Each structure stands twice: as C-alpha cells, then as structure tokens.
C-alpha cells in the first residue's frame, strides 16, 4: 500500500515552554511522529523566540522528518519583512506565513529572501504561505477598512496575488478549499485550520469540518490544535486524527 505523507499539523498554542516541549516530544518524537508537523505561532514565538524553538523542538525530534510551520503572519514594509524571513530561515521552518495584504512588493521581497538566505545557509528553502482574509472578519469589517468586496471574493483575489507573487500556498478555512483548489490549481498548498475529528467538541470553531471532508475537498494540510493538545492522551488523539485524514501507516 502506498504510504501517504501525514497532512496533520498540530498547533501548539501556549507560552508554557515545558508543556510545549513535552507535547512536541510525545506527538512528534521517536520512534516516529504521529503528526505531519508542528505549528508554533505568535503566542509561543513572542514568549520564547528562536532559543525556545530550539529547546522545545530540538534536532533529534526534527530528525524524525516531522515538518515545522512557523506561523508568524508577517506584515510590514518589504525590507522589514525580508529581514524577518532572513532571521528565521536558520530555524529551518517548512512553512512561514505572511499577510497577502502587505502587497506584491512585500511578497516578492519575502520570496527572494527565503531563496537567498536558504542558499547562503545551505538549508531547504522555507515555503511561504499567504494569509488572505482572517476568518474573524466579515463583510462589514472589510467595509470599515475600505474594502468593498464580499469576503469570499477578497479571499480569491488575494490568493491569486499570492500565487502570482511566488508564494507556495495560502491558509484557508474549510469553506474556501473547493474554490481555491479550482482557481489555484493542483499544486498550490492549502493549509486548513478549523478541523474537528468526528464526534469532538467544536470549541469556538464555528464552521468546522472533519479531516476526511477537508482532504476530499482538496486540502493539502490540516491544522489541529485543541483536539490534540487538550486530549488526555495527545499521542493517541494525534494518531486517530491522522488516520481519519487518510494516513495508513500509524
Ligand atoms: O485549537 P484549534 O484546532 O481550533 O486550533 C487551530 C489553530 O489554527 C490555532 O493555532 C488557530 O490560531 C489557527 N487558526 C484558526 N482559524 C483560523 C486561522 C488560524 O483556528 N481562521
């Protein structure tokens, strides 16, 4: 049977360094990872920075082949965003996020810096994923910022801009997967949060989908946080969710 790469990235949303370290070791450590990757975002990174990443997600764990999604949602002038990318490439993230709202020049500067810095350090180039319209924003929120468009149209417009500017994919809600897959083609990464396994609590995710539904619609990666890290046995929860997503080697 063909082994398929595990699409499940576990979001570890905490400032507790010891807890993050234990969790990462248990779900991503030897002998084999129960997830495809680990996502660390603003909460963890602003508290602990690069040393915290090296401590909680050390080389022996990375050596299992597990991915690393550094969810920093960068948004600034092109020179500053390029500097931010340059600063984190040494951590060898698989994915870094950047706001597409920052515009074409910022996106291109980020892509160029990811290419240059990874070549300089002889590491794999991180892939850049765009954040389009935050799912917390509705039509009237967009209007208040001067954007007179339906959120779904704005998502497509920004995804096109991301793709034209050389990004590798976007973050999107389960409801956007089908349209983005059609517009952006088969190779564009669609990293999808708002995933809940069958029979679980939706927490504050209003339009959650199951892992299977999201994969069938065309998601390439799924972000799952609380259903894994709040489970009594996070490793068992990660394995079950990965199997639901179609992973057949766990
Ligand atoms: O705990 P839960 O599975 O809801 O976590 C989902 C992760 O994805 C969190 O890190 C959250 O910040 C992120 N996310 C989200 N919804 C979005 C964008 C990102 O839940 N629209």
py3Dmol code that shows the C-alpha trace and the ligand (Angstrom):
import py3Dmol

protein = """\
ATOM      1  CA  UNK A   1       0.000   0.000   0.000  1.00  0.00           C
ATOM      2  CA  UNK A   2       1.275   3.484  -0.852  1.00  0.00           C
ATOM      3  CA  UNK A   3       2.314   5.479   2.207  1.00  0.00           C
ATOM      4  CA  UNK A   4       0.873   8.963   2.106  1.00  0.00           C
ATOM      5  CA  UNK A   5       2.529  11.901   3.839  1.00  0.00           C
ATOM      6  CA  UNK A   6       0.748  12.864   7.031  1.00  0.00           C
ATOM      7  CA  UNK A   7      -1.153  16.143   6.371  1.00  0.00           C
ATOM      8  CA  UNK A   8      -1.882  16.911  10.047  1.00  0.00           C
ATOM      9  CA  UNK A   9      -0.040  19.829  11.642  1.00  0.00           C
ATOM     10  CA  UNK A  10      -0.597  20.201  15.379  1.00  0.00           C
ATOM     11  CA  UNK A  11      -0.904  23.818  16.547  1.00  0.00           C
ATOM     12  CA  UNK A  12       0.746  24.230  19.943  1.00  0.00           C
ATOM     13  CA  UNK A  13      -0.776  27.419  21.337  1.00  0.00           C
ATOM     14  CA  UNK A  14       0.852  28.027  24.702  1.00  0.00           C
ATOM     15  CA  UNK A  15       3.515  30.162  26.361  1.00  0.00           C
ATOM     16  CA  UNK A  16       4.405  27.279  28.696  1.00  0.00           C
ATOM     17  CA  UNK A  17       7.806  26.103  27.469  1.00  0.00           C
ATOM     18  CA  UNK A  18       7.852  22.873  29.495  1.00  0.00           C
ATOM     19  CA  UNK A  19       4.374  21.909  28.341  1.00  0.00           C
ATOM     20  CA  UNK A  20       5.198  22.640  24.675  1.00  0.00           C
ATOM     21  CA  UNK A  21       8.412  20.605  24.954  1.00  0.00           C
ATOM     22  CA  UNK A  22       6.609  17.592  26.441  1.00  0.00           C
ATOM     23  CA  UNK A  23       3.815  17.761  23.898  1.00  0.00           C
ATOM     24  CA  UNK A  24       6.144  18.019  20.914  1.00  0.00           C
ATOM     25  CA  UNK A  25       8.256  15.129  22.180  1.00  0.00           C
ATOM     26  CA  UNK A  26       5.191  12.951  22.707  1.00  0.00           C
ATOM     27  CA  UNK A  27       3.444  13.570  19.378  1.00  0.00           C
ATOM     28  CA  UNK A  28       6.405  14.192  17.073  1.00  0.00           C
ATOM     29  CA  UNK A  29       9.343  12.387  18.694  1.00  0.00           C
ATOM     30  CA  UNK A  30      10.957   8.990  18.196  1.00  0.00           C
ATOM     31  CA  UNK A  31      10.387   6.366  17.074  1.00  0.00           C
ATOM     32  CA  UNK A  32       8.071   8.025  14.562  1.00  0.00           C
ATOM     33  CA  UNK A  33       5.905  11.145  14.519  1.00  0.00           C
ATOM     34  CA  UNK A  34       2.135  10.812  14.951  1.00  0.00           C
ATOM     35  CA  UNK A  35       1.629  14.088  13.060  1.00  0.00           C
ATOM     36  CA  UNK A  36       2.984  15.546   9.821  1.00  0.00           C
ATOM     37  CA  UNK A  37       4.209  18.671  11.545  1.00  0.00           C
ATOM     38  CA  UNK A  38       4.159  21.080  14.453  1.00  0.00           C
ATOM     39  CA  UNK A  39       2.822  24.630  14.243  1.00  0.00           C
ATOM     40  CA  UNK A  40       4.253  27.270  16.558  1.00  0.00           C
ATOM     41  CA  UNK A  41       2.780  30.736  16.315  1.00  0.00           C
ATOM     42  CA  UNK A  42       2.805  34.173  17.842  1.00  0.00           C
ATOM     43  CA  UNK A  43       1.970  33.048  21.354  1.00  0.00           C
ATOM     44  CA  UNK A  44       4.915  30.679  21.664  1.00  0.00           C
ATOM     45  CA  UNK A  45       7.348  32.627  19.486  1.00  0.00           C
ATOM     46  CA  UNK A  46       6.836  36.038  21.111  1.00  0.00           C
ATOM     47  CA  UNK A  47       7.355  34.466  24.526  1.00  0.00           C
ATOM     48  CA  UNK A  48      10.391  32.306  23.746  1.00  0.00           C
ATOM     49  CA  UNK A  49      11.814  33.269  20.328  1.00  0.00           C
ATOM     50  CA  UNK A  50      14.361  31.236  18.412  1.00  0.00           C
ATOM     51  CA  UNK A  51      16.019  29.759  21.551  1.00  0.00           C
ATOM     52  CA  UNK A  52      12.597  28.492  22.641  1.00  0.00           C
ATOM     53  CA  UNK A  53      12.069  26.802  19.283  1.00  0.00           C
ATOM     54  CA  UNK A  54      15.481  25.114  19.514  1.00  0.00           C
ATOM     55  CA  UNK A  55      14.700  23.946  23.059  1.00  0.00           C
ATOM     56  CA  UNK A  56      11.116  22.715  22.598  1.00  0.00           C
ATOM     57  CA  UNK A  57      11.611  21.314  19.094  1.00  0.00           C
ATOM     58  CA  UNK A  58      15.225  20.098  19.121  1.00  0.00           C
ATOM     59  CA  UNK A  59      17.196  18.439  16.336  1.00  0.00           C
ATOM     60  CA  UNK A  60      16.535  14.830  17.463  1.00  0.00           C
ATOM     61  CA  UNK A  61      12.789  15.452  17.166  1.00  0.00           C
ATOM     62  CA  UNK A  62      13.191  17.265  13.834  1.00  0.00           C
ATOM     63  CA  UNK A  63      15.235  14.283  12.631  1.00  0.00           C
ATOM     64  CA  UNK A  64      12.103  12.115  12.637  1.00  0.00           C
ATOM     65  CA  UNK A  65      11.217  14.066   9.487  1.00  0.00           C
ATOM     66  CA  UNK A  66       8.360  15.990  11.047  1.00  0.00           C
ATOM     67  CA  UNK A  67       7.521  19.368   9.468  1.00  0.00           C
ATOM     68  CA  UNK A  68       7.669  22.773  11.161  1.00  0.00           C
ATOM     69  CA  UNK A  69       5.131  25.511  10.491  1.00  0.00           C
ATOM     70  CA  UNK A  70       6.249  28.864  11.890  1.00  0.00           C
ATOM     71  CA  UNK A  71       3.016  30.854  11.896  1.00  0.00           C
ATOM     72  CA  UNK A  72       4.254  34.425  12.268  1.00  0.00           C
ATOM     73  CA  UNK A  73       1.783  36.171   9.908  1.00  0.00           C
ATOM     74  CA  UNK A  74       4.364  38.761   8.866  1.00  0.00           C
ATOM     75  CA  UNK A  75       3.097  42.129   7.606  1.00  0.00           C
ATOM     76  CA  UNK A  76       5.340  45.183   7.253  1.00  0.00           C
ATOM     77  CA  UNK A  77       7.276  47.104   4.605  1.00  0.00           C
ATOM     78  CA  UNK A  78       9.175  44.845   2.160  1.00  0.00           C
ATOM     79  CA  UNK A  79      12.616  45.467   3.673  1.00  0.00           C
ATOM     80  CA  UNK A  80      11.453  44.636   7.213  1.00  0.00           C
ATOM     81  CA  UNK A  81       9.569  41.506   6.219  1.00  0.00           C
ATOM     82  CA  UNK A  82      12.606  40.323   4.241  1.00  0.00           C
ATOM     83  CA  UNK A  83      14.693  40.916   7.386  1.00  0.00           C
ATOM     84  CA  UNK A  84      12.240  38.858   9.432  1.00  0.00           C
ATOM     85  CA  UNK A  85      12.461  35.996   6.955  1.00  0.00           C
ATOM     86  CA  UNK A  86      16.260  36.249   6.961  1.00  0.00           C
ATOM     87  CA  UNK A  87      16.254  35.978  10.769  1.00  0.00           C
ATOM     88  CA  UNK A  88      14.208  32.773  10.963  1.00  0.00           C
ATOM     89  CA  UNK A  89      15.470  30.702   7.998  1.00  0.00           C
ATOM     90  CA  UNK A  90      18.187  29.239  10.259  1.00  0.00           C
ATOM     91  CA  UNK A  91      15.396  27.537  12.265  1.00  0.00           C
ATOM     92  CA  UNK A  92      14.617  25.606   9.069  1.00  0.00           C
ATOM     93  CA  UNK A  93      10.856  26.045   9.092  1.00  0.00           C
ATOM     94  CA  UNK A  94       8.984  24.100   6.428  1.00  0.00           C
ATOM     95  CA  UNK A  95       6.358  26.870   6.190  1.00  0.00           C
ATOM     96  CA  UNK A  96       6.223  30.538   7.213  1.00  0.00           C
ATOM     97  CA  UNK A  97       3.061  32.680   6.995  1.00  0.00           C
ATOM     98  CA  UNK A  98       2.845  36.217   5.647  1.00  0.00           C
ATOM     99  CA  UNK A  99      -0.172  38.530   5.144  1.00  0.00           C
ATOM    100  CA  UNK A 100      -1.054  38.895   1.466  1.00  0.00           C
ATOM    101  CA  UNK A 101      -2.491  42.344   2.324  1.00  0.00           C
ATOM    102  CA  UNK A 102       1.124  43.511   2.564  1.00  0.00           C
ATOM    103  CA  UNK A 103       1.141  43.728  -1.231  1.00  0.00           C
ATOM    104  CA  UNK A 104       3.045  42.422  -4.220  1.00  0.00           C
ATOM    105  CA  UNK A 105       6.361  44.058  -3.457  1.00  0.00           C
ATOM    106  CA  UNK A 106       6.410  42.753   0.126  1.00  0.00           C
ATOM    107  CA  UNK A 107       5.505  39.231  -1.027  1.00  0.00           C
ATOM    108  CA  UNK A 108       8.208  39.216  -3.693  1.00  0.00           C
ATOM    109  CA  UNK A 109      10.809  40.531  -1.253  1.00  0.00           C
ATOM    110  CA  UNK A 110       9.914  37.727   1.161  1.00  0.00           C
ATOM    111  CA  UNK A 111      10.189  35.053  -1.538  1.00  0.00           C
ATOM    112  CA  UNK A 112      13.534  36.415  -2.750  1.00  0.00           C
ATOM    113  CA  UNK A 113      14.912  36.484   0.791  1.00  0.00           C
ATOM    114  CA  UNK A 114      13.731  32.924   1.510  1.00  0.00           C
ATOM    115  CA  UNK A 115      15.590  31.783  -1.621  1.00  0.00           C
ATOM    116  CA  UNK A 116      18.762  33.762  -0.895  1.00  0.00           C
ATOM    117  CA  UNK A 117      19.097  33.048   2.814  1.00  0.00           C
ATOM    118  CA  UNK A 118      18.416  29.332   2.496  1.00  0.00           C
ATOM    119  CA  UNK A 119      21.058  29.121  -0.244  1.00  0.00           C
ATOM    120  CA  UNK A 120      23.523  31.042   1.964  1.00  0.00           C
ATOM    121  CA  UNK A 121      22.905  28.705   4.911  1.00  0.00           C
ATOM    122  CA  UNK A 122      22.622  25.599   2.694  1.00  0.00           C
ATOM    123  CA  UNK A 123      19.255  24.632   4.146  1.00  0.00           C
ATOM    124  CA  UNK A 124      15.984  23.758   2.457  1.00  0.00           C
ATOM    125  CA  UNK A 125      14.061  26.856   1.365  1.00  0.00           C
ATOM    126  CA  UNK A 126      11.060  27.505   3.610  1.00  0.00           C
ATOM    127  CA  UNK A 127       7.772  27.609   1.755  1.00  0.00           C
ATOM    128  CA  UNK A 128       5.765  30.795   2.171  1.00  0.00           C
ATOM    129  CA  UNK A 129       2.020  30.662   2.791  1.00  0.00           C
ATOM    130  CA  UNK A 130      -0.274  33.673   2.494  1.00  0.00           C
ATOM    131  CA  UNK A 131      -2.922  34.743   4.959  1.00  0.00           C
ATOM    132  CA  UNK A 132      -5.804  36.159   2.907  1.00  0.00           C
ATOM    133  CA  UNK A 133      -8.854  37.414   4.878  1.00  0.00           C
ATOM    134  CA  UNK A 134      -8.863  36.442   8.547  1.00  0.00           C
ATOM    135  CA  UNK A 135     -11.953  34.332   9.261  1.00  0.00           C
ATOM    136  CA  UNK A 136     -12.723  36.687  12.163  1.00  0.00           C
ATOM    137  CA  UNK A 137     -13.591  39.431   9.609  1.00  0.00           C
ATOM    138  CA  UNK A 138     -16.994  39.713   7.950  1.00  0.00           C
ATOM    139  CA  UNK A 139     -18.279  41.948   5.160  1.00  0.00           C
ATOM    140  CA  UNK A 140     -18.838  44.962   7.421  1.00  0.00           C
ATOM    141  CA  UNK A 141     -15.350  44.631   8.954  1.00  0.00           C
ATOM    142  CA  UNK A 142     -13.874  44.718   5.442  1.00  0.00           C
ATOM    143  CA  UNK A 143     -16.035  47.697   4.541  1.00  0.00           C
ATOM    144  CA  UNK A 144     -14.765  49.567   7.605  1.00  0.00           C
ATOM    145  CA  UNK A 145     -11.238  49.183   6.218  1.00  0.00           C
ATOM    146  CA  UNK A 146     -12.308  50.456   2.792  1.00  0.00           C
ATOM    147  CA  UNK A 147     -12.558  47.035   1.135  1.00  0.00           C
ATOM    148  CA  UNK A 148     -15.916  46.914  -0.663  1.00  0.00           C
ATOM    149  CA  UNK A 149     -15.987  43.218  -1.534  1.00  0.00           C
ATOM    150  CA  UNK A 150     -17.538  40.013  -0.315  1.00  0.00           C
ATOM    151  CA  UNK A 151     -15.020  38.214   1.940  1.00  0.00           C
ATOM    152  CA  UNK A 152     -15.125  35.154  -0.370  1.00  0.00           C
ATOM    153  CA  UNK A 153     -14.252  37.312  -3.428  1.00  0.00           C
ATOM    154  CA  UNK A 154     -11.492  39.048  -1.497  1.00  0.00           C
ATOM    155  CA  UNK A 155     -10.040  35.656  -0.485  1.00  0.00           C
ATOM    156  CA  UNK A 156      -9.839  34.627  -4.155  1.00  0.00           C
ATOM    157  CA  UNK A 157      -8.333  37.952  -5.199  1.00  0.00           C
ATOM    158  CA  UNK A 158      -5.634  37.733  -2.501  1.00  0.00           C
ATOM    159  CA  UNK A 159      -4.929  34.067  -3.225  1.00  0.00           C
ATOM    160  CA  UNK A 160      -4.337  34.984  -6.877  1.00  0.00           C
ATOM    161  CA  UNK A 161      -1.988  37.769  -5.807  1.00  0.00           C
ATOM    162  CA  UNK A 162      -0.151  35.348  -3.520  1.00  0.00           C
ATOM    163  CA  UNK A 163       0.280  32.844  -6.316  1.00  0.00           C
ATOM    164  CA  UNK A 164       1.378  35.450  -8.888  1.00  0.00           C
ATOM    165  CA  UNK A 165       3.924  36.762  -6.383  1.00  0.00           C
ATOM    166  CA  UNK A 166       5.565  33.360  -5.951  1.00  0.00           C
ATOM    167  CA  UNK A 167       4.050  32.112  -2.685  1.00  0.00           C
ATOM    168  CA  UNK A 168       3.650  28.360  -2.319  1.00  0.00           C
ATOM    169  CA  UNK A 169       0.107  28.388  -0.939  1.00  0.00           C
ATOM    170  CA  UNK A 170      -2.364  30.002   1.438  1.00  0.00           C
ATOM    171  CA  UNK A 171      -4.070  29.351   4.748  1.00  0.00           C
ATOM    172  CA  UNK A 172      -7.798  28.934   4.236  1.00  0.00           C
ATOM    173  CA  UNK A 173     -10.989  27.977   6.030  1.00  0.00           C
ATOM    174  CA  UNK A 174     -12.704  24.668   5.211  1.00  0.00           C
ATOM    175  CA  UNK A 175     -15.383  26.619   3.299  1.00  0.00           C
ATOM    176  CA  UNK A 176     -12.799  28.100   0.913  1.00  0.00           C
ATOM    177  CA  UNK A 177     -10.990  24.887  -0.050  1.00  0.00           C
ATOM    178  CA  UNK A 178     -13.035  23.916  -3.111  1.00  0.00           C
ATOM    179  CA  UNK A 179     -12.985  27.351  -4.790  1.00  0.00           C
ATOM    180  CA  UNK A 180      -9.270  27.875  -4.112  1.00  0.00           C
ATOM    181  CA  UNK A 181      -8.341  24.425  -5.383  1.00  0.00           C
ATOM    182  CA  UNK A 182     -10.179  25.186  -8.606  1.00  0.00           C
ATOM    183  CA  UNK A 183      -8.683  28.647  -9.094  1.00  0.00           C
ATOM    184  CA  UNK A 184      -5.115  27.978  -7.919  1.00  0.00           C
ATOM    185  CA  UNK A 185      -4.564  24.536  -9.494  1.00  0.00           C
ATOM    186  CA  UNK A 186      -3.444  21.207  -8.071  1.00  0.00           C
ATOM    187  CA  UNK A 187      -0.005  22.157  -6.724  1.00  0.00           C
ATOM    188  CA  UNK A 188      -0.908  25.124  -4.507  1.00  0.00           C
ATOM    189  CA  UNK A 189      -0.628  24.354  -0.776  1.00  0.00           C
ATOM    190  CA  UNK A 190      -3.929  24.778   1.104  1.00  0.00           C
ATOM    191  CA  UNK A 191      -3.265  24.696   4.854  1.00  0.00           C
ATOM    192  CA  UNK A 192      -6.624  24.455   6.629  1.00  0.00           C
ATOM    193  CA  UNK A 193      -7.452  25.127  10.314  1.00  0.00           C
ATOM    194  CA  UNK A 194     -10.967  24.694  11.739  1.00  0.00           C
ATOM    195  CA  UNK A 195     -10.742  20.895  11.671  1.00  0.00           C
ATOM    196  CA  UNK A 196     -12.559  18.725  14.169  1.00  0.00           C
ATOM    197  CA  UNK A 197     -12.489  14.922  14.279  1.00  0.00           C
ATOM    198  CA  UNK A 198     -15.792  13.054  14.132  1.00  0.00           C
ATOM    199  CA  UNK A 199     -17.683  13.356  17.410  1.00  0.00           C
ATOM    200  CA  UNK A 200     -15.471  16.018  19.020  1.00  0.00           C
ATOM    201  CA  UNK A 201     -16.239  19.387  20.586  1.00  0.00           C
ATOM    202  CA  UNK A 202     -16.104  22.258  18.055  1.00  0.00           C
ATOM    203  CA  UNK A 203     -14.735  24.677  20.746  1.00  0.00           C
ATOM    204  CA  UNK A 204     -15.002  28.132  19.131  1.00  0.00           C
ATOM    205  CA  UNK A 205     -14.638  26.860  15.544  1.00  0.00           C
ATOM    206  CA  UNK A 206     -17.972  27.820  14.022  1.00  0.00           C
ATOM    207  CA  UNK A 207     -17.764  26.064  10.667  1.00  0.00           C
ATOM    208  CA  UNK A 208     -15.557  23.104  11.446  1.00  0.00           C
ATOM    209  CA  UNK A 209     -15.082  20.159   9.085  1.00  0.00           C
ATOM    210  CA  UNK A 210     -13.776  16.667   9.679  1.00  0.00           C
ATOM    211  CA  UNK A 211     -10.282  15.723   8.465  1.00  0.00           C
ATOM    212  CA  UNK A 212     -11.717  13.453   5.747  1.00  0.00           C
ATOM    213  CA  UNK A 213     -14.102  16.120   4.393  1.00  0.00           C
ATOM    214  CA  UNK A 214     -11.326  18.723   4.162  1.00  0.00           C
ATOM    215  CA  UNK A 215      -8.913  16.334   2.417  1.00  0.00           C
ATOM    216  CA  UNK A 216     -11.607  15.207  -0.018  1.00  0.00           C
ATOM    217  CA  UNK A 217     -12.275  18.849  -0.956  1.00  0.00           C
ATOM    218  CA  UNK A 218      -8.597  19.412  -1.768  1.00  0.00           C
ATOM    219  CA  UNK A 219      -6.820  20.494   1.428  1.00  0.00           C
ATOM    220  CA  UNK A 220      -3.131  19.549   1.420  1.00  0.00           C
ATOM    221  CA  UNK A 221      -2.582  20.157   5.155  1.00  0.00           C
ATOM    222  CA  UNK A 222      -4.820  20.345   8.224  1.00  0.00           C
ATOM    223  CA  UNK A 223      -4.134  22.406  11.349  1.00  0.00           C
ATOM    224  CA  UNK A 224      -5.495  20.829  14.525  1.00  0.00           C
ATOM    225  CA  UNK A 225      -4.832  22.288  17.957  1.00  0.00           C
ATOM    226  CA  UNK A 226      -7.034  21.665  20.985  1.00  0.00           C
ATOM    227  CA  UNK A 227      -8.400  18.245  19.958  1.00  0.00           C
ATOM    228  CA  UNK A 228      -4.793  17.027  20.205  1.00  0.00           C
ATOM    229  CA  UNK A 229      -3.077  19.093  22.901  1.00  0.00           C
ATOM    230  CA  UNK A 230      -6.030  19.101  25.287  1.00  0.00           C
ATOM    231  CA  UNK A 231      -6.662  15.355  24.921  1.00  0.00           C
ATOM    232  CA  UNK A 232      -5.955  13.081  27.893  1.00  0.00           C
ATOM    233  CA  UNK A 233      -3.547  11.192  25.609  1.00  0.00           C
ATOM    234  CA  UNK A 234      -2.297  13.630  22.937  1.00  0.00           C
ATOM    235  CA  UNK A 235      -0.325  10.987  21.039  1.00  0.00           C
ATOM    236  CA  UNK A 236      -3.348   8.691  20.745  1.00  0.00           C
ATOM    237  CA  UNK A 237      -5.511  11.646  19.651  1.00  0.00           C
ATOM    238  CA  UNK A 238      -2.924  12.655  17.028  1.00  0.00           C
ATOM    239  CA  UNK A 239      -2.796   9.111  15.667  1.00  0.00           C
ATOM    240  CA  UNK A 240      -6.583   8.847  15.484  1.00  0.00           C
ATOM    241  CA  UNK A 241      -6.928  12.200  13.686  1.00  0.00           C
ATOM    242  CA  UNK A 242      -4.125  11.298  11.269  1.00  0.00           C
ATOM    243  CA  UNK A 243      -5.885   8.031  10.448  1.00  0.00           C
ATOM    244  CA  UNK A 244      -9.112   9.975   9.880  1.00  0.00           C
ATOM    245  CA  UNK A 245      -7.156  12.120   7.421  1.00  0.00           C
ATOM    246  CA  UNK A 246      -6.183   9.008   5.466  1.00  0.00           C
ATOM    247  CA  UNK A 247      -2.743   8.188   6.896  1.00  0.00           C
ATOM    248  CA  UNK A 248      -2.430   4.423   6.745  1.00  0.00           C
ATOM    249  CA  UNK A 249       0.936   3.734   8.390  1.00  0.00           C
ATOM    250  CA  UNK A 250       0.043   4.565  12.026  1.00  0.00           C
TER     251      UNK A 250
END
"""
ligand_1 = """\
21
LIG
O -7.399 24.506 18.658
P -7.747 24.626 17.229
O -7.766 23.314 16.466
O -9.005 25.420 16.981
O -6.514 25.465 16.640
C -6.444 25.874 15.335
C -5.191 26.635 15.083
O -5.349 27.278 13.817
C -4.896 27.742 16.066
O -3.471 27.876 16.145
C -5.519 28.956 15.446
O -4.859 30.150 15.764
C -5.363 28.670 13.969
N -6.396 29.321 13.121
C -7.760 29.090 13.258
N -8.657 29.671 12.446
C -8.256 30.494 11.519
C -6.901 30.756 11.355
C -5.987 30.141 12.181
O -8.173 28.333 14.110
N -9.162 31.044 10.744
"""
view = py3Dmol.view(width=600, height=400)
view.addModel(protein, "pdb")
view.setStyle({"model": 0}, {"cartoon": {"style": "trace"}})
view.addModel(ligand_1, "xyz")
view.setStyle({"model": 1}, {"stick": {}})
view.zoomTo()
view.show()
